[in-house]
Amino acid sequence: MLMQMFKLFRIYAMVLKLCRLNFISKEENQLKQTAKKILSRISPRLFFASQVYRYTRSRDSYCVKTGYLRSMIEGKPVDKDGSPIPWMNYCVIKFLEERFSNNMSLFEYGSGFSTRFYAQNVKSVVSVEHDKKWFDMLREDTPANCEVLYAEYNQEMMGGEYSQTVKKLNEKFDIIVVDGRDRVNCVNASITALTKEGVIILDDSSRERYRKAFDLMHSANFKSLTLCGLKFGDGKEDCTTIFYRDGNCLNI
């Protein structure tokens, strides 16, 4: 049985290869569709396996181009070349990559793979982390334009030292990313730490416990743009919201 399935798969692959080599676009598409119908009727399981292969191994596959497949293999968020990316959905990552510039300053709640990604795309990064062991590990290999800070977080004392870190710096940032603990209070503390063109990015914004952040930002005359999609390690839709004003640094 396995040998028969293998032979069928080889026949299917050869037909598709023949299509690519010898037929014009319209005829190629028709023959591909015919091959798929034949294979799906002969062996539905093999047809399913061929589709899985197509979506996970083809260079044009979304899973390959975004780095999703490589991230699953390596167990960490990376792009197709293995470079670190934020643990966010791929729609917002692409959006930010296209709009970042090397004259921007960025503050981040929640350090990690994203910290290195931001350091590669903006002028300077300040990141705060609440996990001491993770902080010590990150600090050993921090990019030159990045500073990682440690702040204690107490779940029973929301709005404490951790969320107020950005205020204590007495600096203004073009971008503030909220992707750590106590997110509603972090968003609230971030408003006065923004430049005139500054934006706040709230990850996992579809979670019900973060809805108050929308009320805070809208009452402060910020607009919101929510981008949703797939992210590494999660099969369901994930959303990230950017809060902005007119004339913002991301040109929204």
C-alpha positions in Angstrom: 0.0 0.0 0.0 2.8 2.4 0.9 4.6 1.6 -2.3 1.5 2.3 -4.3 0.9 5.7 -2.6 4.6 6.6 -3.2 4.2 5.8 -6.9 1.0 7.9 -7.1 2.7 10.8 -5.5 5.6 10.6 -7.9 3.2 10.5 -10.8 1.4 13.6 -9.5 4.7 15.4 -9.0 5.8 14.5 -12.5 2.6 15.7 -14.0 2.9 19.1 -12.2 6.5 19.4 -13.3 5.5 18.6 -16.9 2.9 21.3 -16.6 5.4 23.9 -15.6 7.8 23.0 -18.4 5.6 22.5 -21.4 2.4 24.4 -21.2 1.3 28.0 -21.4 -0.3 29.5 -18.3 -4.0 28.7 -19.1 -3.3 25.1 -20.2 -0.9 24.6 -17.2 -3.6 25.6 -14.8 -6.2 23.4 -16.4 -3.9 20.4 -16.3 -2.9 21.0 -12.7 -6.6 21.1 -11.7 -7.2 17.9 -13.6 -4.3 16.2 -11.9 -5.5 17.3 -8.5 -9.0 15.9 -9.1 -7.7 12.6 -10.3 -5.3 12.3 -7.3 -8.0 13.3 -4.8 -10.3 10.6 -6.2 -7.7 7.9 -6.3 -6.2 8.5 -2.9 -7.7 11.3 -0.7 -5.0 10.8 1.9 -2.2 11.1 -0.5 -3.8 14.2 -2.0 -4.1 15.7 1.5 -0.4 14.9 2.1 0.6 16.5 -1.2 -1.2 19.7 -0.2 0.4 19.8 3.2 3.8 19.4 1.5 2.9 22.3 -0.9 2.0 24.7 1.9 4.9 23.8 4.1 7.8 23.3 1.7 7.1 25.4 -1.4 9.2 28.6 -1.6 6.1 30.6 -2.3 4.2 29.2 0.7 3.1 31.7 3.3 4.4 29.4 6.0 7.9 29.5 4.4 8.1 33.2 3.4 7.0 34.4 6.8 9.4 32.1 8.7 6.5 30.3 10.4 7.8 26.8 9.4 11.3 27.6 10.5 10.0 29.1 13.7 8.1 25.8 14.4 11.3 23.8 13.7 13.6 26.0 15.9 11.0 26.6 18.6 11.4 30.4 18.6 10.1 33.4 16.5 12.4 33.9 13.5 12.0 34.9 9.8 12.8 32.6 6.9 16.5 33.4 7.2 16.6 32.7 10.9 16.8 36.3 12.2 14.7 37.1 15.3 11.3 38.7 15.0 8.6 39.8 17.5 6.2 37.2 18.8 3.4 39.0 16.9 1.2 38.2 13.9 3.0 38.4 10.6 0.7 41.1 9.2 1.8 43.6 11.8 5.5 42.6 11.5 5.4 43.3 7.8 3.6 46.5 8.4 6.2 47.8 10.9 9.2 46.6 8.8 8.0 48.8 5.9 7.6 51.9 8.1 10.4 51.7 10.6 13.3 54.1 10.1 16.8 54.5 11.6 15.9 57.8 13.2 13.2 56.4 15.5 13.5 55.8 19.3 11.6 52.9 20.7 10.6 51.7 24.2 9.5 48.2 24.8 7.6 46.4 27.7 8.7 42.8 27.6 12.1 41.9 26.3 13.1 39.0 24.0 13.5 38.2 20.4 11.6 41.3 19.5 14.3 43.5 21.2 16.9 42.4 18.7 14.5 42.9 15.8 13.7 46.4 16.9 17.4 47.2 17.4 18.0 46.2 13.8 15.3 48.5 12.5 15.3 51.7 14.6 17.9 54.1 16.0 17.7 53.1 19.7 15.8 50.7 21.9 15.1 50.7 25.7 13.4 47.6 26.9 12.1 46.6 30.4 11.9 43.0 31.6 10.4 41.6 34.8 11.9 38.1 34.8 15.3 38.4 36.4 16.8 35.2 34.9 15.6 36.2 31.4 16.9 39.7 32.0 20.4 38.4 33.0 20.5 36.2 29.9 19.4 39.0 27.5 21.9 41.5 29.0 24.8 39.2 28.0 24.1 39.7 24.3 22.5 43.1 23.9 23.0 45.1 20.7 25.0 48.4 21.0 22.0 50.6 20.4 19.8 48.8 22.9 19.5 49.0 26.7 17.6 46.4 28.7 16.3 47.4 32.2 15.0 45.3 35.0 11.9 46.2 37.0 10.0 44.1 39.5 6.4 43.1 38.8 3.9 42.2 41.5 0.6 40.8 40.2 -1.1 41.9 43.4 0.1 45.5 42.9 -1.0 46.5 39.4 0.2 49.9 38.2 3.5 49.5 40.2 7.2 49.9 39.4 7.1 47.8 36.2 4.3 49.8 34.4 5.8 53.1 35.5 9.3 52.5 34.1 8.8 54.5 30.9 7.8 57.6 33.0 10.8 57.4 35.3 13.2 57.7 32.3 12.1 61.3 31.6 12.5 60.6 27.8 10.2 60.8 24.8 9.8 57.9 22.4 8.5 57.6 18.9 7.2 54.1 19.5 6.2 52.3 22.7 5.5 48.6 22.4 3.3 47.1 25.1 3.9 43.3 25.1 4.7 42.4 28.7 2.8 42.4 32.0 0.1 44.8 33.4 -0.6 46.0 29.9 -3.5 48.4 30.5 -1.5 50.3 33.1 1.6 50.2 30.8 -0.5 51.8 28.0 -1.8 54.5 30.4 1.7 55.3 31.6 3.0 55.5 28.0 0.8 58.3 26.8 2.9 61.1 28.3 6.1 59.4 27.3 5.4 59.8 23.6 6.8 62.3 21.1 4.4 64.5 19.3 4.4 61.9 16.4 4.6 58.9 18.7 2.5 55.7 18.6 1.7 52.9 21.1 1.6 49.3 19.9 -0.5 46.9 22.0 0.0 43.2 21.2 -2.7 40.6 21.8 -5.2 43.4 21.8 -8.2 41.1 21.1 -8.0 39.8 24.7 -11.0 40.9 26.7 -8.9 42.1 29.7 -7.2 44.7 27.5 -10.4 46.3 26.3 -10.0 49.1 28.8 -6.8 50.2 27.0 -9.0 51.1 24.0 -11.2 53.4 26.2 -8.1 55.1 27.6 -6.5 55.8 24.3 -9.7 56.9 22.5 -10.5 59.3 25.4 -7.0 60.7 24.9 -7.9 61.4 21.2 -5.9 58.5 19.7 -7.2 56.5 16.8 -6.6 52.8 16.5 -5.6 50.4 13.7 -5.9 46.7 14.4 -4.0 44.1 12.4 -4.8 40.5 12.7 -3.3 37.2 11.4 -1.3 34.1 12.2 1.7 34.1 14.5 4.2 31.5 15.5 3.0 29.0 18.0 -0.6 29.8 17.8 -3.1 28.4 15.3 -5.8 30.9 15.9 -6.1 34.5 14.7 -4.0 37.0 16.8 -4.4 40.8 16.8 -2.2 43.8 17.5 -3.4 47.3 17.7 -1.6 50.5 16.9 -2.8 53.7 18.7 -1.9 56.8 16.8 -2.7 60.5 16.1 -2.6 62.5 12.9 1.0 63.2 11.6 2.4 60.1 13.4 5.8 58.6 12.7 4.4 55.5 11.0 2.4 57.6 8.4 -0.9 56.0 9.2 
